Amino acid sequence: MKILIKNGRVMDPASGLDAVCDVAIAGGRIVSLGSSPADFSPNKVIDAAGCLVLPGLIDLSARLREPGHEHEGMLESELAAAVAGGVTSLVCPPDTDPVLDEPGLVEMLKFRAEKLHQTRVFPLGALTRALKGEALTEMVELTEAGCVGFSQAEVPLANTLVLMRAMQYAASFGYSVWLRPQEIHLGKGVAASGALATRLGLSGVPVAAETIALHVIFELVRSTGARVHLCRISSAAGVALVAQAKAEGLNVTCDVSINSLHLTDTDIGYFDSRMRLQPPLRQQRDRDAIRLGLANGTIDALVSDHTPVDEDAKTLPFAEAEPGATGLELLLSLAYKWSLDGGEGGADLMRALAVLTSAPARVLGASLGTLEASVGRLVAGGVADICVFDPAAEWTVQADALRSQGKHTPFSGYQLPGRVRCTLVGGQLAYQSKAEA
């Protein structure tokens, strides 16, 4: 199918392109940026006047809930939510049921996702069998099945020797290890340690739970040479340690959740279980440091941390509620809002787009295989994963209107700027708003 996107403001953080021009698409690839070829006859024309034409977003943390948790989300609903949010590629953690520790499970997940012809799905394999922290998985076989890295998801490794051996093994094959820094004994609370948690009587998670784990990880990176991606940094102290590690030249990257970018522990209010998240929301100084770290490049990528939770598991007392929130459909609008906020730690629009496109593509690197040269960017000859975003649109987040099967989000009721008009994946129209249809 041939598609022409015309009159849009084309922005590509990877190349710095920012110009009003046309994008011609044929055979799943971008034919040209600028004037379309004289003999180009499109089957469909999308008038993007007043809109931003962007590379499709890459989300490094989105749970799809299949297999095993279909009551909270299914591939159909969650991938529909992804394309409605402009996300054309996503990474899913291995904490499904059963855990993604066997090649057959990974192949089945990828097959199911590909049959839906929507967002590209890149699974993480389990670092240890059943995430129990004892025996290593067969990383070579899992990589051949389609895994882009290896993770313990939310299950911290208690045995440092096992973690060291896992990192040694991964380093020997050039695989990446994805870890959320969390000391196993200190990280069992339900809210960030501080005055608010004390006043509400909630068990706290101190900043030390993150920083102790970071020190261990960095020491092991120094000794093994492994490539590590740090998932969802949540504290000012954690951001400072990542900055030091990068200055030292350690092979580490990191991301932060959209929730931590905008919210603080005070948003918990009167035990609002929609704010029950992992990692927990911290204080304003932590949020400010995260914003600054994302703006200056210390933090590489911004993620939705999409974790759909069903009604029964969420409408419980705060400490008993299942952590998690829906975020795929909100990611781009919330990133755009951050770029509009300005002030200390604010970023311009190009940086806000970079942490959703070109920067996460660099994190994935060679794991993208044949897509590596063009995913997360707009380039002639590259794959046509494209999002058309209307920055002038405003909308109110309403739970019932979300395409995700999970309806709980801490941003319910928020009025957000900008909305996705259409999303193309591999040159095919995967989503089109009602206003555009």
Long-range contacts (C-beta under 8 A, 24 or more apart in sequence): 1-26, 1-43, 1-44, 1-427, 1-428, 2-26, 2-40, 2-41, 2-42, 2-43, 2-44, 3-42, 3-43, 3-44, 3-45, 3-46, 3-384, 3-424, 3-427, 3-429, 4-36, 4-40, 4-42, 4-44, 4-45, 4-46, 5-46, 5-48, 5-53, 5-386, 5-388, 6-45, 6-46, 6-47, 6-48, 6-49, 7-47, 7-48, 7-49, 8-48, 8-49, 8-51, 8-52, 8-53, 8-388, 9-48, 9-51, 9-52, 9-53, 10-52, 10-53, 10-378, 11-52, 11-53, 11-54, 11-349, 11-350, 11-353, 12-54, 12-55, 12-358, 12-377, 12-378, 12-379, 13-55, 13-350, 13-351, 13-353, 13-354, 13-357, 13-358, 13-359, 13-377, 14-55, 14-354, 14-357, 14-358, 14-361, 14-376, 14-377, 14-378, 14-379, 15-377, 15-378, 15-379, 16-350, 17-378, 18-350, 23-53, 23-378, 23-386, 25-384, 25-386, 25-424, 25-427, 26-427, 27-427, 28-383, 28-384, 28-426, 28-427, 28-428, 29-381, 29-382, 29-383, 29-384, 29-427, 30-378, 30-379, 30-380, 30-381, 30-382, 30-383, 30-384, 31-380, 32-380, 33-378, 33-379, 33-380, 44-429, 46-388, 46-422, 46-436, 48-388, 48-421, 50-390, 50-392, 51-388, 51-389, 51-390, 51-391, 51-421, 52-388, 52-389, 52-390, 52-391, 53-378, 53-386, 53-387, 53-388, 53-389, 54-86, 54-353, 54-357, 54-378, 54-386, 54-387, 54-388, 54-389, 55-353, 55-357, 55-358, 55-375, 55-376, 55-377, 55-378, 55-385, 55-386, 55-387, 56-86, 56-87, 56-88, 56-89, 56-357, 56-375, 56-376, 56-385, 56-386, 56-387, 56-423, 56-424, 56-425, 57-85, 57-86, 57-87, 57-88, 57-89, 57-331, 57-332, 57-356, 57-357, 57-387, 58-87, 58-88, 58-89, 58-90, 58-301, 58-356, 58-357, 58-360, 58-361, 58-364, 58-375, 58-376, 59-87, 59-89, 59-90, 59-91, 59-303, 59-304, 59-306, 59-328, 59-331, 59-356, 59-360, 60-90, 60-91, 60-229, 60-231, 60-255, 60-301, 60-303, 60-360, 60-363, 60-364, 61-91, 61-93, 61-231, 61-232, 61-255, 61-257, 61-303, 61-304, 61-305, 61-306, 62-87, 62-90, 62-91, 62-92, 62-303, 62-304, 62-305, 62-306, 62-327, 62-328, 63-92, 63-93, 63-95, 63-306, 63-307, 63-308, 63-324, 64-92, 64-109, 64-113, 64-121, 65-96, 65-308, 65-405, 65-406, 66-96, 66-109, 66-112, 67-96, 67-97, 67-98, 67-105, 67-108, 67-109, 68-96, 68-97, 68-98, 69-96, 69-97, 71-310, 72-308, 72-309, 72-310, 72-313, 72-405, 72-406, 73-308, 73-404, 73-405, 73-406, 74-405, 75-112, 75-113, 75-116, 76-116, 77-403, 77-404, 77-405, 78-306, 78-308, 78-328, 78-404, 78-405, 79-113, 79-116, 79-118, 79-119, 79-121, 80-118, 80-403, 80-431, 81-306, 81-326, 81-328, 81-329, 81-402, 81-403, 81-404, 82-118, 82-119, 82-328, 83-118, 83-119, 83-423, 83-425, 83-430, 83-431, 84-328, 84-329, 84-403, 84-420, 84-423, 84-431, 85-304, 85-328, 85-329, 85-330, 85-331, 85-332, 85-420, 86-331, 86-332, 86-387, 86-389, 86-420, 86-423, 87-119, 87-304, 87-328, 87-331, 87-423, 88-119, 88-120, 88-385, 88-386, 88-387, 88-423, 88-424, 88-425, 88-430, 89-119, 89-120, 89-122, 89-375, 89-376, 89-385, 90-119, 90-120, 90-121, 90-122, 90-306, 90-328, 91-122, 91-123, 91-124, 91-148, 91-149, 91-364, 92-121, 92-122, 92-123, 92-124, 93-124, 93-151, 93-153, 93-154, 93-178, 94-123, 94-124, 94-125, 94-126, 94-131, 94-150, 94-151, 94-153, 95-131, 95-153, 95-154, 95-155, 98-130, 99-126, 99-129, 99-130, 99-131, 100-124, 100-125, 100-126, 100-142, 100-147, 101-125, 101-126, 101-128, 101-129, 101-130, 101-131, 101-137, 101-142, 102-142, 103-138, 103-141, 103-142, 103-144, 103-145, 104-145, 106-142, 106-145, 106-146, 106-147, 107-145, 107-146, 110-145, 110-146, 117-425, 117-428, 117-430, 118-425, 118-430, 118-431, 119-425, 119-430, 120-371, 120-385, 120-425, 122-146, 122-148, 122-364, 122-367, 122-368, 123-147, 123-148, 124-148, 124-149, 124-150, 124-151, 124-153, 124-178, 125-149, 125-150, 125-151, 126-150, 126-151, 126-152, 126-153, 127-151, 127-152, 127-157, 127-166, 127-177, 128-152, 128-157, 128-162, 128-166, 131-155, 133-157, 133-158, 133-159, 133-162, 134-159, 134-162, 136-162, 136-165, 136-166, 136-169, 139-169, 139-170, 139-173, 139-175, 140-173, 143-173, 143-175, 148-176, 148-364, 148-367, 148-368, 149-175, 149-176, 149-177, 149-178, 149-229, 149-367, 150-175, 150-176, 150-177, 150-178, 151-177, 151-178, 151-179, 151-231, 152-179, 152-180, 153-180, 154-180, 154-182, 154-278, 156-180, 156-182, 156-183, 156-184, 156-187, 156-213, 157-184, 158-184, 160-216, 160-220, 163-216, 163-220, 164-220, 164-223, 164-224, 167-220, 167-221, 167-224, 167-226, 167-228, 168-224, 168-226, 170-226, 170-227, 171-224, 171-225, 171-226, 171-227, 174-227, 174-366, 175-227, 176-226, 176-227, 176-228, 176-229, 176-365, 176-367, 177-226, 177-227, 177-228, 177-229, 178-228, 178-229, 178-231, 179-213, 179-217, 179-228, 179-229, 179-230, 179-231, 180-230, 180-231, 180-232, 180-279, 181-210, 181-211, 181-213, 181-214, 181-217, 181-230, 181-233, 181-238, 182-209, 182-210, 182-213, 182-279, 183-208, 183-209, 183-210, 183-212, 183-213, 186-212, 189-280, 190-276, 190-280, 190-318, 190-319, 190-323, 191-265, 191-268, 191-280, 191-281, 191-318, 192-234, 192-265, 192-280, 192-281, 192-282, 192-283, 192-286, 194-265, 194-282, 194-283, 196-265, 196-266, 196-268, 197-265, 200-268, 200-271, 200-318, 202-318, 202-319, 203-319, 205-279, 205-280, 207-235, 207-236, 207-237, 207-238, 207-282, 207-286, 210-234, 210-235, 210-237, 210-238, 210-279, 211-235, 211-237, 211-238, 211-241, 214-238, 214-241, 214-242, 214-245, 215-241, 217-252, 218-245, 218-250, 218-252, 221-245, 221-250, 221-251, 221-252, 222-250, 225-251, 226-251, 227-251, 227-252, 228-252, 228-253, 229-253, 229-254, 229-255, 229-363, 230-254, 230-255, 231-255, 231-303, 232-256, 232-257, 232-260, 232-278, 232-279, 232-303, 232-305, 233-260, 233-290, 233-293, 233-299, 234-260, 234-279, 234-280, 234-282, 234-286, 234-290, 235-282, 235-286, 235-289, 236-285, 236-286, 236-288, 236-289, 236-290, 239-289, 239-290, 239-292, 239-293, 239-298, 239-299, 240-289, 242-293, 242-298, 242-299, 243-293, 243-298, 246-298, 253-300, 253-301, 253-362, 253-363, 254-298, 254-299, 254-300, 254-301, 255-299, 255-300, 255-301, 255-302, 255-303, 255-360, 255-363, 256-290, 256-293, 256-294, 256-299, 256-301, 256-302, 256-303, 257-302, 257-303, 257-304, 257-305, 257-327, 258-302, 258-303, 258-304, 258-305, 258-327, 258-330, 258-331, 258-334, 258-335, 259-305, 259-325, 259-327, 259-410, 260-286, 260-287, 260-290, 261-287, 261-290, 261-291, 261-294, 261-302, 261-334, 261-338, 262-287, 262-334, 262-337, 262-338, 262-411, 263-287, 263-410, 267-410, 268-318, 271-317, 271-318, 272-318, 272-410, 273-314, 273-315, 273-316, 273-317, 273-318, 273-321, 273-408, 274-314, 274-325, 274-408, 274-409, 274-410, 274-412, 275-318, 275-410, 276-314, 276-318, 276-321, 276-322, 276-323, 276-324, 277-305, 277-323, 277-324, 277-325, 277-410, 278-323, 278-324, 288-344, 288-345, 289-345, 290-345, 291-338, 291-344, 291-345, 291-346, 291-347, 292-344, 292-345, 293-345, 294-345, 294-347, 294-355, 295-345, 295-346, 295-347, 295-351, 299-355, 300-355, 300-359, 300-360, 300-362, 300-363, 301-355, 301-356, 301-359, 301-360, 301-363, 302-331, 302-335, 302-355, 302-356, 303-331, 303-360, 304-328, 304-330, 304-331, 306-404, 307-406, 308-404, 308-405, 308-406, 308-408, 309-406, 309-408, 310-405, 310-406, 311-407, 311-408, 314-408, 324-406, 324-408, 325-406, 325-408, 325-409, 325-410, 326-402, 326-404, 326-406, 326-407, 326-408, 326-409, 327-409, 328-404, 329-402, 329-403, 329-404, 330-397, 330-409, 330-411, 330-416, 331-356, 332-356, 332-387, 332-389, 332-418, 332-420, 333-395, 333-416, 333-417, 333-418, 333-419, 334-411, 334-416, 336-389, 336-391, 336-417, 336-418, 337-416, 337-417, 337-418, 340-417, 383-426, 383-427, 384-424, 384-426, 384-427, 385-424, 385-425, 385-426, 386-423, 386-424, 387-420, 387-422, 387-423, 387-424, 388-420, 388-421, 388-422, 388-423, 389-418, 389-419, 389-420, 389-421, 390-418, 390-419, 390-420, 390-421, 391-417, 391-418, 392-418, 393-417, 393-418, 393-419, 393-421, 394-418, 394-419, 395-419
